[in-house]
Amino acid sequence: MKPTDLRGILQYIPRFREKTFVISVDGAIVTDENFANILMDVAVLRSLSIRVVLVHGAAAQIKALADQQQVVPSDLDGTGVTDTATLQLALNAANRLTHEILEGLATLDLRAACPNAIVAHPMGILGGVDHRFTGKVERVDVDLLHALLQDGIIPVVPPLGFDGEGHTYRVNSDGVAVALADALKAVKVIFVTTYDGLTRQGQFFRQMLASDLAKLLAENRAEFTSESLSKAMHAAAACQAGVQRVHILNGRMDEALLTEVFSNEGVGTLIYANEYQQIRRALKKDIPSILKLIQPSVESEELVRRTRASVEKTLADYYLFEIDKNPVGCVALHVHPELRKGELACLYVKNSHENQGIGRKLLQFTENKARELGLKELLALSTQAFTYFQSKGGFVEGTVEDLPPARRERYEQGGRRSKILIKRLK
């Protein structure tokens, strides 16, 4: 791990310390060769005083056992009918997977236990079909789980539920994860699966507001892939229940869990209940973040290279766009008061947050700020994004004579031959 990676993690620790994450791992991931690395990531979370509850599925193992015994399971994921034979397959598969997880945690010197914390009742007769041993979560034994977490013990919860009469029911692991997160007031649910995240009609979603996801599911459920539909439905349900963030990521990708949790870009899909956005003036401590933020655009020669000293010299001109206190965009307004002109400069939005209207918000913010300062004209110089300024910001092409003398001198010496754009402010 690079020092920069560690700095990135450190900014999240105060927000997550003593908070609860529910991590739901598909059965196919538990037996994947990368699962040992996932457990190491869990160990990192625990070392940072983050409470972890592990849930696992068993669909892949039920299918494998059924193939070995040459039987046809009535259902794989705990949402259809569970007959007696399939219930036995589920018990064997779930118990074996729970044991493997406990073994893996023990090798990392992490204490764990499998509690009977899911109280379930039969799903019953739906559409005239008796679902027999398929159940749904009735309640969660919160006191039991809190006692384990308080003692530093990781609960490992299988896709099984129990009633007060000693009956066992299959329950969908995604539903179990949401029920646990709701009961424990978890701040995150993390679905670790075999694919990269949510996809709809070939479009991969890096992040989405929960209300937007719920609307898509209500209107276009069939457009989601069958493998991701359950995750999408339960992600929306988790946010509606009060969980702040739900992540869906590929457990076969090395370091995916830590990267998803401790970086603003992530590697999977983030579903969020709400977000805190603000545009604020940059501080001296933000200079490294600004330089790192714009580095890709500097390398592509879209933005001019800036040094720490040059940014510090005009630091009062810079503003950051933050989401959940993480900088994802920036802009600068350099003022020429003697001519009542301002230059909109260093406009940049992270690739991971493009097409979300952030650039337009920064444009509008800068324009409003220029008006507050009594400026009559806004300038922008661009080598590649000039059509964006024209179509989204209402700029028109100007000439070198529109530049203030000092800025014109730097322009002629720089040799970038940027297009000069102007906007008259009413």
Wavefront OBJ file of the C-alpha trace (Angstrom):
o trace
v 0.000 0.000 0.000
v 1.293 3.405 -0.980
v 1.372 6.256 1.554
v -1.216 8.061 -0.566
v -3.550 5.064 -0.159
v -3.131 5.230 3.607
v -3.923 8.949 3.610
v -7.073 8.179 1.672
v -8.157 5.626 4.258
v -7.406 7.919 7.198
v -9.959 10.516 6.102
v -12.747 7.946 6.433
v -11.839 6.477 9.818
v -13.541 9.113 12.027
v -16.779 8.623 10.061
v -16.786 4.825 10.314
v -15.280 4.150 13.736
v -17.654 2.061 15.918
v -20.178 1.949 13.047
v -21.610 -1.294 11.680
v -21.116 -2.686 8.165
v -23.202 -5.638 6.961
v -21.234 -7.546 4.330
v -23.253 -10.044 2.296
v -21.142 -12.514 0.298
v -22.593 -14.750 -2.404
v -21.855 -18.449 -1.971
v -19.862 -18.541 -5.215
v -17.459 -15.979 -3.729
v -16.912 -17.889 -0.473
v -15.312 -20.740 -2.446
v -13.447 -18.432 -4.830
v -9.656 -18.222 -4.518
v -9.905 -14.488 -3.776
v -12.096 -14.988 -0.698
v -9.028 -15.178 1.546
v -8.191 -11.627 0.458
v -11.730 -10.496 1.261
v -11.332 -11.852 4.784
v -8.057 -9.944 5.064
v -9.951 -6.807 4.086
v -12.446 -7.618 6.839
v -9.518 -7.850 9.246
v -8.455 -4.343 8.170
v -11.969 -3.053 8.858
v -11.940 -4.617 12.316
v -8.506 -3.099 13.052
v -10.057 0.309 12.351
v -12.779 -0.313 14.963
v -15.476 -0.921 12.360
v -18.036 -3.508 13.423
v -18.670 -6.189 10.806
v -21.530 -8.633 10.359
v -20.978 -11.279 7.661
v -23.894 -12.821 5.762
v -23.422 -15.509 3.145
v -25.526 -17.107 0.424
v -25.378 -20.718 -0.724
v -27.007 -20.922 -4.167
v -23.853 -22.089 -5.987
v -23.199 -24.796 -3.414
v -26.818 -26.011 -3.431
v -26.601 -26.436 -7.176
v -23.265 -28.274 -6.894
v -24.604 -30.665 -4.255
v -27.749 -31.259 -6.300
v -25.638 -32.133 -9.352
v -23.549 -34.552 -7.272
v -26.658 -36.286 -5.934
v -28.421 -36.093 -9.300
v -31.455 -34.334 -7.912
v -33.231 -31.223 -9.129
v -33.527 -28.518 -6.452
v -36.898 -26.816 -6.263
v -35.217 -23.410 -5.770
v -31.693 -22.034 -5.463
v -31.814 -18.570 -3.903
v -34.452 -18.800 -1.197
v -37.234 -16.979 -3.019
v -39.159 -19.864 -4.602
v -40.542 -23.132 -3.271
v -38.280 -25.109 -0.930
v -39.209 -28.784 -0.713
v -37.807 -31.239 1.826
v -34.921 -32.375 -0.391
v -33.882 -28.804 -1.230
v -34.045 -27.800 2.439
v -31.587 -30.595 3.253
v -29.296 -29.446 0.449
v -29.484 -25.898 1.805
v -28.661 -27.034 5.343
v -25.639 -29.022 4.186
v -24.372 -26.236 1.913
v -24.930 -23.417 4.407
v -23.362 -25.262 7.324
v -20.292 -26.109 5.284
v -19.866 -22.529 4.069
v -20.325 -21.108 7.566
v -17.615 -23.467 8.797
v -15.239 -22.378 6.012
v -15.790 -18.725 6.877
v -15.168 -19.368 10.561
v -11.982 -21.249 9.647
v -10.791 -18.372 7.462
v -11.446 -15.793 10.174
v -9.634 -17.961 12.734
v -6.489 -17.983 10.586
v -6.525 -14.162 10.816
v -6.912 -14.305 14.598
v -10.424 -12.887 14.364
v -13.092 -14.180 16.724
v -16.387 -15.132 15.099
v -19.569 -17.053 15.852
v -22.658 -18.275 14.010
v -25.715 -17.081 15.995
v -29.330 -18.182 15.545
v -30.283 -14.531 15.336
v -32.728 -14.700 12.411
v -36.258 -15.448 13.525
v -38.314 -16.493 10.512
v -41.783 -17.650 9.640
v -43.059 -19.425 6.527
v -43.414 -17.363 3.384
v -46.739 -19.158 3.059
v -49.032 -19.555 0.096
v -48.481 -16.997 -2.634
v -50.537 -17.032 -5.813
v -51.949 -20.356 -4.780
v -48.473 -21.908 -4.379
v -47.281 -23.186 -0.996
v -43.635 -22.199 -0.585
v -43.235 -24.806 2.149
v -39.798 -24.401 3.789
v -39.023 -21.022 2.267
v -39.252 -18.367 4.943
v -38.970 -14.626 5.420
v -37.384 -12.719 8.245
v -39.829 -11.942 11.048
v -37.373 -10.239 13.366
v -33.686 -10.069 14.276
v -32.316 -10.905 17.726
v -30.616 -7.544 18.127
v -29.542 -8.100 21.735
v -27.648 -11.250 20.793
v -25.863 -9.561 17.900
v -25.024 -6.451 19.936
v -23.520 -8.661 22.638
v -21.274 -10.367 20.087
v -20.240 -7.112 18.421
v -19.558 -5.476 21.778
v -17.099 -8.280 22.559
v -15.338 -7.926 19.201
v -16.903 -11.097 17.775
v -17.917 -11.155 14.113
v -21.378 -12.703 13.615
v -21.475 -15.034 10.608
v -25.098 -15.388 9.510
v -26.190 -18.135 7.065
v -29.270 -17.913 4.800
v -31.366 -19.786 7.346
v -34.004 -18.694 9.819
v -35.615 -20.400 12.804
v -39.021 -20.205 14.421
v -40.018 -20.781 18.044
v -41.090 -24.358 17.339
v -37.705 -25.580 16.173
v -38.351 -25.362 12.450
v -35.701 -24.177 9.999
v -36.499 -22.143 6.900
v -34.476 -21.036 3.921
v -34.292 -17.278 3.603
v -32.798 -15.170 0.836
v -29.357 -13.896 1.907
v -29.924 -10.465 0.334
v -33.064 -10.087 2.420
v -31.218 -11.227 5.532
v -28.542 -8.565 4.952
v -31.153 -5.803 4.663
v -33.015 -7.007 7.772
v -29.770 -7.086 9.772
v -28.744 -3.634 8.571
v -32.143 -2.212 9.487
v -32.152 -3.801 12.943
v -28.549 -2.882 13.768
v -28.746 0.619 12.247
v -25.802 -0.207 9.986
v -24.331 2.602 7.893
v -23.431 0.317 4.999
v -24.596 -2.839 3.293
v -21.980 -4.322 0.984
v -23.047 -7.008 -1.487
v -20.018 -9.012 -2.638
v -20.948 -10.910 -5.755
v -19.558 -12.359 -8.988
v -20.083 -9.320 -11.226
v -18.913 -5.716 -11.206
v -22.137 -3.978 -10.171
v -25.546 -2.978 -11.477
v -26.078 -3.010 -15.226
v -29.202 -2.080 -17.168
v -29.394 -2.531 -20.938
v -25.614 -2.680 -21.104
v -25.161 0.514 -19.076
v -23.033 0.156 -15.961
v -24.079 2.316 -13.028
v -21.173 3.668 -11.003
v -23.535 5.320 -8.541
v -27.228 6.079 -8.246
v -29.641 7.765 -5.881
v -31.855 5.163 -4.172
v -35.059 6.945 -5.180
v -33.932 6.883 -8.830
v -33.200 3.157 -8.566
v -36.612 2.498 -7.021
v -38.246 4.383 -9.889
v -36.318 2.359 -12.479
v -37.336 -0.878 -10.777
v -40.977 0.174 -10.718
v -41.037 1.162 -14.386
v -38.400 -1.025 -16.085
v -37.615 -4.002 -13.857
v -37.243 -6.334 -16.835
v -34.346 -4.242 -18.147
v -32.070 -5.325 -15.301
v -30.064 -8.506 -15.700
v -31.534 -11.456 -13.805
v -28.385 -11.831 -11.712
v -28.464 -8.222 -10.529
v -32.205 -7.744 -10.010
v -32.228 -9.081 -6.453
v -29.287 -6.861 -5.469
v -30.983 -3.827 -7.031
v -34.277 -4.477 -5.234
v -32.628 -5.039 -1.863
v -30.285 -2.059 -2.288
v -33.288 0.215 -2.790
v -35.068 -1.425 0.173
v -32.019 -0.965 2.425
v -31.835 2.767 1.691
v -35.574 3.109 2.260
v -35.036 1.424 5.650
v -32.467 4.053 6.614
v -29.141 2.591 5.478
v -27.039 5.445 4.112
v -24.984 3.575 1.524
v -25.239 0.233 -0.304
v -22.324 -1.086 -2.358
v -22.393 -3.854 -4.973
v -18.977 -5.109 -6.044
v -17.102 -7.978 -7.647
v -15.547 -10.224 -4.988
v -13.164 -11.761 -7.511
v -11.324 -8.457 -7.854
v -8.341 -8.112 -5.529
v -8.690 -5.346 -2.901
v -12.183 -4.534 -4.211
v -13.703 -4.277 -0.735
v -11.199 -1.776 0.662
v -11.100 0.208 -2.574
v -14.884 0.485 -2.624
v -15.110 1.580 1.015
v -12.068 3.860 1.226
v -12.011 5.685 -2.099
v -14.422 8.170 -3.559
v -14.405 6.491 -6.979
v -14.871 2.902 -5.799
v -14.862 -0.101 -8.112
v -18.488 -1.238 -8.043
v -21.914 0.374 -7.827
v -22.874 2.746 -5.003
v -26.541 3.245 -4.133
v -27.028 6.138 -1.736
v -30.008 7.344 0.260
v -28.926 10.985 0.064
v -25.773 12.972 -0.371
v -24.260 16.072 1.103
v -22.978 18.424 -1.598
v -21.320 21.780 -1.237
v -19.068 24.206 -3.074
v -16.595 25.811 -0.711
v -13.502 27.957 -0.872
v -10.267 25.947 -0.978
v -7.957 25.955 2.028
v -4.189 25.531 2.167
v -4.601 21.904 3.209
v -6.583 21.313 -0.009
v -3.703 22.138 -2.359
v -2.478 18.505 -2.682
v -6.065 17.416 -3.376
v -6.451 20.045 -6.099
v -3.206 19.033 -7.817
v -4.123 15.349 -7.625
v -7.665 16.045 -8.803
v -6.628 17.852 -12.003
v -3.643 15.608 -12.819
v -5.471 13.529 -15.488
v -6.563 16.697 -17.285
v -3.044 18.147 -17.084
v -1.641 14.964 -18.612
v -4.117 15.178 -21.484
v -3.101 18.845 -21.963
v -6.655 20.005 -21.338
v -5.560 22.065 -18.334
v -2.295 23.945 -17.942
v 0.149 22.488 -15.426
v 0.088 24.189 -12.040
v 2.625 24.000 -9.245
v 1.923 23.981 -5.559
v 3.450 27.450 -5.296
v 1.282 28.876 -8.081
v -1.906 27.479 -6.561
v -0.928 28.704 -3.117
v -0.272 32.195 -4.479
v -3.850 32.484 -5.790
v -5.495 30.079 -3.344
v -8.314 32.506 -2.521
v -9.493 32.122 -6.137
v -10.070 28.336 -5.907
v -13.251 26.477 -4.974
v -13.946 22.779 -4.445
v -17.099 20.802 -5.149
v -17.488 18.169 -2.429
v -19.731 15.147 -2.057
v -19.762 13.745 1.463
v -16.674 15.868 2.202
v -14.720 14.364 -0.703
v -13.516 16.735 -3.480
v -14.801 15.656 -6.891
v -14.492 18.930 -8.804
v -12.838 22.335 -8.714
v -12.854 25.747 -10.340
v -11.021 29.049 -9.966
v -12.099 32.641 -10.520
v -9.168 34.981 -11.154
v -10.327 38.588 -10.896
v -8.998 41.617 -12.798
v -10.807 44.346 -10.823
v -9.411 47.288 -12.786
v -11.199 46.032 -15.915
v -14.114 44.429 -14.070
v -13.277 41.138 -15.725
v -12.874 37.664 -14.303
v -11.297 34.496 -15.695
v -13.012 31.174 -15.079
v -10.107 28.712 -14.832
v -9.180 25.204 -13.709
v -12.684 23.807 -14.188
v -12.488 20.057 -13.680
v -14.759 17.189 -12.589
v -13.553 13.679 -11.805
v -14.252 11.086 -14.467
v -16.198 9.032 -11.931
v -18.607 11.940 -11.420
v -19.111 13.097 -14.980
v -22.589 13.525 -16.475
v -24.100 14.453 -13.119
v -24.379 18.180 -13.695
v -21.446 19.057 -11.437
v -19.620 20.995 -14.160
v -22.705 23.127 -14.812
v -23.098 23.790 -11.085
v -19.494 24.981 -10.920
v -20.032 27.146 -14.005
v -23.139 28.714 -12.486
v -21.436 29.185 -9.117
v -18.536 31.020 -10.739
v -20.839 33.195 -12.788
v -22.865 34.108 -9.690
v -19.673 34.876 -7.793
v -18.514 37.143 -10.615
v -21.793 39.042 -10.485
v -21.492 39.422 -6.703
v -18.093 41.042 -7.279
v -19.574 43.472 -9.764
v -17.734 42.049 -12.786
v -19.118 42.785 -16.209
v -17.394 40.052 -18.196
v -16.279 36.472 -17.657
v -13.404 34.927 -19.634
v -12.406 31.318 -20.173
v -9.475 29.835 -22.096
v -9.781 26.302 -23.405
v -7.965 23.965 -25.770
v -10.457 21.076 -25.731
v -13.620 21.977 -23.804
v -14.560 25.164 -25.673
v -17.746 23.606 -27.089
v -18.824 22.788 -23.517
v -18.399 26.407 -22.451
v -20.354 27.549 -25.478
v -23.240 25.080 -25.252
v -23.578 24.819 -21.464
v -22.295 28.174 -20.282
v -23.408 30.568 -22.986
v -19.856 31.722 -23.843
v -18.948 33.017 -27.277
v -15.582 33.093 -28.985
v -13.511 36.215 -28.395
v -10.095 37.474 -29.428
v -6.773 38.102 -27.751
v -7.777 41.775 -27.408
v -10.428 40.709 -24.872
v -7.708 39.595 -22.428
v -6.333 41.937 -19.744
v -2.772 43.055 -20.653
v -0.989 40.867 -18.071
v -3.074 37.832 -19.023
v -2.531 38.530 -22.704
v 1.246 38.505 -22.189
v 1.114 35.103 -20.448
v -1.174 33.802 -23.177
v 1.233 34.777 -25.954
v 4.234 33.366 -24.104
v 2.527 30.073 -23.235
v 2.092 28.811 -26.782
v -1.009 26.719 -26.003
v -3.122 28.678 -28.512
v -6.247 28.179 -26.382
v -9.547 29.472 -27.679
v -10.588 32.654 -25.887
v -14.194 32.619 -24.744
v -16.177 35.474 -23.247
v -19.527 35.963 -21.590
v -21.078 39.355 -20.911
v -22.681 39.556 -17.484
v -25.871 41.529 -17.123
l 1 2 3 4 5 6 7 8 9 10 11 12 13 14 15 16 17 18 19 20 21 22 23 24 25 26 27 28 29 30 31 32 33 34 35 36 37 38 39 40 41 42 43 44 45 46 47 48 49 50 51 52 53 54 55 56 57 58 59 60 61 62 63 64 65 66 67 68 69 70 71 72 73 74 75 76 77 78 79 80 81 82 83 84 85 86 87 88 89 90 91 92 93 94 95 96 97 98 99 100 101 102 103 104 105 106 107 108 109 110 111 112 113 114 115 116 117 118 119 120 121 122 123 124 125 126 127 128 129 130 131 132 133 134 135 136 137 138 139 140 141 142 143 144 145 146 147 148 149 150 151 152 153 154 155 156 157 158 159 160 161 162 163 164 165 166 167 168 169 170 171 172 173 174 175 176 177 178 179 180 181 182 183 184 185 186 187 188 189 190 191 192 193 194 195 196 197 198 199 200 201 202 203 204 205 206 207 208 209 210 211 212 213 214 215 216 217 218 219 220 221 222 223 224 225 226 227 228 229 230 231 232 233 234 235 236 237 238 239 240 241 242 243 244 245 246 247 248 249 250 251 252 253 254 255 256 257 258 259 260 261 262 263 264 265 266 267 268 269 270 271 272 273 274 275 276 277 278 279 280 281 282 283 284 285 286 287 288 289 290 291 292 293 294 295 296 297 298 299 300 301 302 303 304 305 306 307 308 309 310 311 312 313 314 315 316 317 318 319 320 321 322 323 324 325 326 327 328 329 330 331 332 333 334 335 336 337 338 339 340 341 342 343 344 345 346 347 348 349 350 351 352 353 354 355 356 357 358 359 360 361 362 363 364 365 366 367 368 369 370 371 372 373 374 375 376 377 378 379 380 381 382 383 384 385 386 387 388 389 390 391 392 393 394 395 396 397 398 399 400 401 402 403 404 405 406 407 408 409 410 411 412 413 414 415 416 417 418 419 420 421 422 423 424 425 426
